[in-house]
């Protein structure tokens, strides 16, 4: 049994990781700004889950929680390719994603944590605060492993899809929603709206089902030895364009969809 703190555990990927940990019988403490419907259901089913409504930037309170645990999966961050330009202040993004992560790594080192896992993103040329801060986090994780002897591993994730993924105008109590291509297309289709395609739709990404990502985190967590500065790439080995996703939807729904092409968003 492992005692694990999961920041951002109410989020899309985080909730799947938490569910897997609970099934294995690990003691899990989720630190997040909101208690999602999934977490509420987990609490009814599992006695090994504790939820703390807290920003991970409250480091004095976070330290009290981390003192009772040995492992950290740090999912919390300000997300969004375009949103980190159009919605959030760049200084807040840097303070949360970079400085916040450095402070939580220092806490993990101080408390002699056995392992820390952090997600990062593929290397792309897009200039936006989210991609820039994630690239910095990846290097800082390697630094803490090499120079501060903290067993921290970064998992580089592609475009994740699956159950519980939110879309921009989702009517939920979540503090943040984001424009994600697959749920946005599906919801637009269900509402019989036109599908908005940014750019020419030929841009490609590596799409990965969320269960595979969660399993990757579990394997990394249970691999006790320190793998050093190695970055774990989590992917399917296949790239698909936005237009290919639309074609798949059209095949599934057996109808042509109304497509509207617009300019790429800021940061893309």
ZIJO-V454020 format. One record per residue. RES is the residue in three letters. SS is DSSP state (A for helix, B for strand, O for the rest). PHI is phi in whole degrees, -180 to 180 (999 if undefined). BURIAL is 1 if it has 16 or more other ideal C-beta (glycine too) atoms within 10 Angstrom, else 0. Layout:
# ZIJO-V454020
((RES SS PHI BURIAL) (RES SS PHI BURIAL))
This chain:
# ZIJO-V454020
((UNK O 999 0) (UNK O -110 1) (UNK B -104 0) (UNK B -122 1) (UNK B -98 1) (UNK B -121 1) (UNK B -79 1) (UNK O 69 1) (UNK O -73 1) (UNK O -89 1) (UNK O -77 1) (UNK A -57 1) (UNK A -72 1) (UNK A -57 1) (UNK A -66 1) (UNK A -70 1) (UNK A -63 1) (UNK A -59 1) (UNK A -61 1) (UNK A -64 1) (UNK A -62 1) (UNK A -63 1) (UNK A -63 0) (UNK O -80 0) (UNK O 89 0) (UNK O -74 1) (UNK B -84 1) (UNK B -123 1) (UNK B -117 1) (UNK B -94 1) (UNK B -110 1) (UNK B -156 1) (UNK O -80 0) (UNK O -147 0) (UNK O -101 1) (UNK O -72 1) (UNK A -56 0) (UNK A -64 1) (UNK A -63 1) (UNK A -63 0) (UNK A -70 0) (UNK A -60 1) (UNK A -63 0) (UNK A -71 0) (UNK A -95 0) (UNK O -121 0) (UNK O -93 0) (UNK O -97 1) (UNK B -117 1) (UNK B -125 0) (UNK B -117 1) (UNK B -126 1) (UNK B -76 0) (UNK O -164 0) (UNK O -74 0) (UNK O -66 1) (UNK O -77 0) (UNK O -83 0) (UNK A -72 0) (UNK A -65 0) (UNK A -70 0) (UNK A -64 1) (UNK A -62 0) (UNK A -61 0) (UNK A -71 1) (UNK A -66 1) (UNK O -61 0) (UNK O -94 0) (UNK O -133 1) (UNK O -130 1) (UNK B -132 1) (UNK B -134 1) (UNK B -116 1) (UNK B -99 1) (UNK O -95 1) (UNK O -68 1) (UNK O -173 1) (UNK O -88 1) (UNK O -104 1) (UNK O 120 1) (UNK O -61 1) (UNK O -88 1) (UNK A -61 1) (UNK A -73 1) (UNK A -107 1) (UNK A -85 0) (UNK O -111 0) (UNK O -111 1) (UNK O -81 0) (UNK A -59 0) (UNK A -65 0) (UNK A -65 0) (UNK A -63 1) (UNK A -66 1) (UNK A -63 0) (UNK A -73 1) (UNK A -75 1) (UNK A -96 1) (UNK A -64 0) (UNK A -62 1) (UNK A -67 1) (UNK A -60 1) (UNK A -67 0) (UNK A -72 1) (UNK A -68 1) (UNK A -64 0) (UNK A -63 1) (UNK A -62 1) (UNK A -67 1) (UNK A -60 0) (UNK O -93 0) (UNK O 56 0) (UNK O -65 1) (UNK O -79 1) (UNK B -162 1) (UNK B -129 1) (UNK B -119 1) (UNK B -137 1) (UNK B -83 1) (UNK B -130 1) (UNK B -124 1) (UNK O -61 1) (UNK O -77 0) (UNK O -132 0) (UNK O -89 0) (UNK O -62 0) (UNK O -105 0) (UNK O -150 1) (UNK A -58 1) (UNK A -64 1) (UNK A -64 1) (UNK A -64 1) (UNK A -69 1) (UNK A -66 1) (UNK A -64 1) (UNK A -66 1) (UNK A -60 1) (UNK A -60 1) (UNK A -67 0) (UNK A -66 1) (UNK A -61 1) (UNK A -64 1) (UNK A -61 0) (UNK A -64 1) (UNK A -70 1) (UNK A -76 0) (UNK A -101 0) (UNK O -114 0) (UNK O 57 0) (UNK O -105 1) (UNK O -77 1) (UNK B -117 1) (UNK B -128 1) (UNK B -102 1) (UNK B -111 1) (UNK B -89 1) (UNK B -106 1) (UNK O -83 1) (UNK B -90 1) (UNK B -92 1) (UNK B -139 1) (UNK O 145 1) (UNK O -57 0) (UNK O 79 1) (UNK O -72 1) (UNK O -92 1) (UNK O -122 1) (UNK O -60 0) (UNK O -105 0) (UNK O -62 0) (UNK O -88 0) (UNK O -123 0) (UNK O -89 0) (UNK O -64 1) (UNK O -69 0) (UNK O -138 0) (UNK O -128 1) (UNK O -137 1) (UNK O -84 1) (UNK O -109 1) (UNK A -63 1) (UNK A -69 1) (UNK A -64 1) (UNK A -64 1) (UNK A -63 1) (UNK A -64 1) (UNK A -67 0) (UNK A -62 1) (UNK A -66 1) (UNK A -63 0) (UNK O -88 0) (UNK O 61 0) (UNK O -89 0) (UNK O -77 0) (UNK B -88 1) (UNK B -92 0) (UNK B -115 1) (UNK B -85 1) (UNK O 75 0) (UNK O -92 0) (UNK O 81 0) (UNK O -88 0) (UNK O -64 0) (UNK B -113 0) (UNK B -149 0) (UNK O -97 1) (UNK B -95 1) (UNK B -132 1) (UNK B -71 0) (UNK A -62 1) (UNK A -63 0) (UNK A -69 0) (UNK A -67 1) (UNK A -60 1) (UNK A -63 0) (UNK A -64 1) (UNK A -64 1) (UNK A -63 1) (UNK A -64 0) (UNK A -66 1) (UNK A -66 1) (UNK A -86 0) (UNK O -84 0) (UNK O -65 0) (UNK O -70 0) (UNK O -83 0) (UNK O -90 0) (UNK O 72 0) (UNK O -87 0) (UNK O -65 0) (UNK O -99 0) (UNK B -90 1) (UNK B -91 0) (UNK B -108 1) (UNK O -159 1) (UNK O -104 0) (UNK O 83 0) (UNK O -132 0) (UNK O -108 0) (UNK B -133 0) (UNK B -83 0) (UNK A -61 1) (UNK A -64 0) (UNK A -67 0) (UNK A -66 1) (UNK A -62 1) (UNK A -61 0) (UNK A -65 0) (UNK A -64 1) (UNK A -62 0) (UNK A -67 0) (UNK A -65 0) (UNK A -88 0) (UNK O 56 0) (UNK O -162 0) (UNK O -80 0) (UNK O -104 1) (UNK O -76 0) (UNK B -115 0) (UNK B -121 0) (UNK B -94 0) (UNK B -131 0) (UNK O -65 0) (UNK O -59 0) (UNK O -77 1) (UNK O -56 0) (UNK O 90 1) (UNK O -107 1))
